[in-house]
């Protein structure tokens, strides 16, 4: 996208540097990343960045203006957690990098979530790109590491001592995002705790911290609540639906409220038209749409080519949406002259007393397959996997 930086990166790139890059990430965290790391960052123009921000700010305005009763409809009754909050602590928004009918590269909304992503990892990821390729420092995120750290501390720790704050996950050591958990621990001085290890006494939760039972006052929640039902023989002392004396960061209800459920309600030139399946108009052509279940994660259940037979057979049509297809544009040239497509996720935080969220970082995902998921790529493909975007003038 920006020939100057793409040319310099591709000239400087080597397999040795890629291995060095991954080794530095491993040294900083003590873990091998459990997902594929792309060899290359995304280079995007400031003009494209402005389009991203414009779309995001419009979407934030629209969400803020939605009545609470509309958002409450998104929460399945069996997943409703007490003590809801007026806004989420996190807001992440995914855009595909596409080409418009008049040939301009533009973002198109793919998905949005009020759920934490790889915040700690992405900051380290960006810094590591700059260590291995020093010329990238001139176009890196302007936010200093200390400022980023302070924002995250303010958001997640609040006024509590780190020992009274935990990162909560189910079997964290088995998660692909474990490297982010370790880097979050280093960043904030908190512990990662498995849901099965929580102790409950009355309305209070505790965990064992260096042999001492310690009260939990804030939970940085990384558990995807609706996935718990799929884990066989899960034994816990605590159920999410219980009324407890903790502050959720972010409250589990927001996982449902800011989700695919909102897509049919949003309007913007960079927001593809979407419908709930039970409201899909006959005037639209099914071939132009992607079928997505409301309650799924990491692309599971998505059908790129739905047919009338498939949609007619779905009984719970209120739990599916049809989203107009967008065409990802292959614009990221690798060293072999082939091109990758990509998505970019903007990582916002939304502090409890702030009117609007604050953009901290971004996350890129590169692919050469039909879906932006490394599992669908050829084994020997390059310029695929997790990445980071750098913005510069053309």
N, C-alpha and C positions, 0 to 999 in steps of 0.2 A: 504493500500500500504506500509506503514511503520509500522510494527507490534508494535514496542515499543510505538509510540505515539498514535496509534489507541487503543491499550489495555488500556493505561493510561486514555485517554479521556473517553472511554466507562465505565471504572470503576468509574470515577469521575462524570459522567453525572447523572443528576436527573431532573425530571420535574420542580422541584423548581428552579434549576439553569437556566433552559430554560426560565422560566417566569421572573426570575431576569434579564437575558440577554436582553429580549425584553423590560423590564421596564427601563433599563439603556439607551437603544436606544431611548426610548420615552422621557426620561428626557433630553437627550442631544439635541434633536430636537424639543421637544414639540408636536410631532406627533406620532401617531401609524403608523408603516409601513403598506402601503396598499397592500403589496405583502407578500407571506409567507416567513418567515425566517427559514432556515434550523436549526435543532438542532445542527448540526455538521459541523466543517470545513472539507476541503479536505486535506488529508495528502499525499503529492507526493514527490517522490525522487528527489535529485539533478540531477540524470541522466535523469529523465523525463523532468526536467526544462531545461536542456541543449538541449534536442530535441525540446522543444517549442521555445527556443531562436534561434536555428539554422534555423528552418522553418520560423520563423518570419523575421529574417534578410534576408533570401533569398527572401521572398515575397516583402520586402521593396525594395531590390535591383531591382527586376523585375518591380515593379511599377515605380520606379525612371527612369528606362530605357525606359518606354513606351512613344511613341510620344504623344504630347499634342492633336493632332487631333484624335487619338484613344480614349483618355479619353473623349474628347468633344462629341463623338458619344453616350456616355452613358446618356447624359442629354436630357430629353424630351423637345421639342421646347417650349412647354407651361410652362415649369418650369425653363427656363434659366434666371439667375440673373446676372445683369451687374457687372463689376469690379472684375472679377475672380482673384484668387491668384495662385501663382506658386506651393504651397503645402498646405495641410490642417493643421489645428491646432491640430486635434485629429486623432488618428489612433487606432482602436480597432479590435481585431482579435480573433475569437472564434474557439476553437479546441474541438472536442469530445475526450474523454479518451477511447481508443480502445485497442484491442489486435491484434497483427500482426499474420501472418500465422505461424511464428516460435514461437509464444507464448509470445512475449515480449509486455509489455504495451507501447503504443505509441500514440502520438497525431495525429489526422486527422482533417484537416481544414474543418470547417463547413461554416463559413461566415466571412466577414470582412467589416468594415465600417469606414468612416472618419466622425464620428458623436460622440458627447460626450455621455458617459455612466454615471454610478453613481460614479464619481470620488471622490467627497467629502464624500459621504456615505460610500464607501468601506474602506476608511482610518479609519473612525470612527468605522465601523463594525469590522475591524481587531483589533483595539485597545480594543474594548469591549470584544471580545473573550479572549484577554489576561488578562483583568481585572477579568473575571469570572473564567478563567482557567489559573492561573499565570504561569504554566509550559510551556505554549505556547510562552512566551516572548523570550525564548532561540532560537526559530526558526522563529521569526517574520521577516517581511520585514526590512532590515537594514536601510532603509531611515528614518531619524528622522522626526517627525511631522513638525518641523519648516522648514526643507528643502523642504518637500512636499508642504507646504503652500507657500513658496517663488516661487517654480516652477509654481504653479497655479496662483499666483498673477502676475508673469512675463508674463505668457501666456495670461491671460484673461484681466487683467487691462492694460498691456503695460505701457505706461507713463501717463495714464489718472488718474484723481481723481475717486475714487469709485462711487461718485454721478453721474458721466457722463458715467457709465458703467451699463448695465442692463442684467439680465438673462431674455430672452424672451421665452414665452410659450403661448399656447392658452388655456385659462381657467386653469391656473396652479393648482388651488385648487382641481380640479377634476382629476388630473393626478395621476397615481399610483406612479410616481417618485417624488411626492411632498416633501417627506422627504429629498431627495437629494437637492432640491431647497433651503429648509430652512437651511440645513447644509452648502450649498455654500454661502448663505447670511452671515452666521456666520463667515465662513472662510475668505471671501473676502471683506465684508462690502458693498455689492451691494444689490440692490432691484430686486425682481422678478416682472415682469410686463406682463400683458396679452396683446396680440396682439391688442385686441379691444380697449385698453386704450391709444395707441400711438397717438400723435398729429403730424401733418405734416405741415410745413410751408416752401414752396419752396423745396429745397433739404435737409432740416434739419428735424430731428425727435426730439420730446420732450416727456417727461412723467411728470406726476404730482408727485412731491417728497415733502412730508410733506407740501402740499398746494402750492408749488412753481413750476412753469413750468420750467423744467430742460432739457438742451440739452443732447441728447444721442450721444456719440462719438464712443463707442464700444458696440457691441451686442454679448453676449454669447448666441448663438442661440440654443434653444432646441425644436423649432417648426419643425415638419416633414412636409416639404412644400407640398408634394403631397397629404397629408391627408386633407388639407384645403378645397379642393373641396367637401369633403364628409360631411362637417359641414353645416347643413341647416341654412339659414337666417343669415349667418355670415356677420357682418357689421364692416368694418375697414376703417380708413382714409388712410391707407398705403398698397400698393401692393408690394410684394417681388420683382417684376420684374422692379420696378421703380429705376432710378439712384439716389441714395441718398448719402449724405456725412457722412457715417459711416464705421467703420471697422467691418467686420463680423468675429466672432470667433465661429465656423469656417464658411467659405463661403458656402452658401447653395448648390452650384453646386457640391461640393465634396461629398455630400450625395449620389449622383448618380454615380460619377466617381469612387469612391472606394466603391464597392457594389458587389452584385452577378454578375454584368456585367463582372467583372474581372476574375471570376473563370475559364472560359474556356481558359483564356490566361496565366494562371499560371502553372508552373511545379515544382514539388518537390516530394520526396517520401512520404511526409506527406500531400500532396494535392491530394485529390481524383479527378480522371479524370472527367471533366465536358464538356458539349457541349451546344451551343445554340440549342433550339428545332428545328429550321429550318435547322441546320447542323448536326443533329444526324445521324450517319452512320448506314447503314443496317446491318453491321457486328456486331454491339453491340446488346445486349439483353436488352429490355426495363425493364424486371423484376429486373435488377441489379441497377436501377437508381431511384432517387427521383426527382419529378417534382416540380420546384420552380418558381413562378412569380418573375420577376426582381424587380417590384415595389410593395413591401408589407413589413409589419413590424410585428415583434413578432410572426412569424410563420404562419401568415394568408395566405391562398391559397396554402399551401404546400400539395402535394399529395404523400404519402409514397408508394403507389402502383398504379402508372399510367398504363393505358392500351392503346392500339393503338386507340381504339374508343375515349378515352378521348383526346389523343394528336392530333388526326386527326380533332377533332371538334374545336380545338383552332385556331382562325383566325390570331391573332397577334403573330405568333410563334417566332418572333424576341424578344419578351418581356418575354420569358420563357427560363429557362435552365433545363437541365437534369444533375444531379450530382450523380456520382457513390455512391451507398449506403455504409455506414460504419456501423460496429457493435460496439455499445457502450458496454464496458465490465463492469459488475457490480462488483466493487472492494471495495466499501465503506461499511463496515459492521456496521450494527446498533446493538443496545443492545439486539435485539431479534434474532440475528443471520441471519437476512435477509440483502440483499445487494442492494445498490443504484448505479445508473449510474450517470455520470456527464459530464458537459462541463466546460471549463475554458476560460474566456475572459481576454486577456492581454490588459491593459489600458495604451496606449502610449500618450504622448503629442509631438507636433512637432512645436517648436518655429519658428518664422518667419525667423530668420537668421541662423538656425541650418541646417546642411546637412542631419542629420538623426533624427528620433524621439527618445524620451527617455522613457523607461519603468518606470511607477510610481507605479502601483498597479495591482491587479488582481481581478476578480470577478468569483465566482463559481456558477453553477446552478446544483442542484441535482434532480434526478427523479427516480421513479420506473415504469414509464409508457413508451410507445413507443416513445413519443416526450418529449423533455426537456421543458415542460411547465406544471406548477402546475395544471392547469385546467384539465389535463388529468389523474391526479392521483386519487386514492381512497381517500375518505374523511379522513380516519383514518390512512393514511400512515405517517411514520416518516422518518427523514433523507431526506427530499425533500424541495426544495425551494432555496432561495438565500443564497449563502455561500461565503467562502473565502478560498484560498489555502495557506497552509504552506508547505515549502520545507525543507527537511532535508536529511542527509546522511542515507543510509539504516543501 
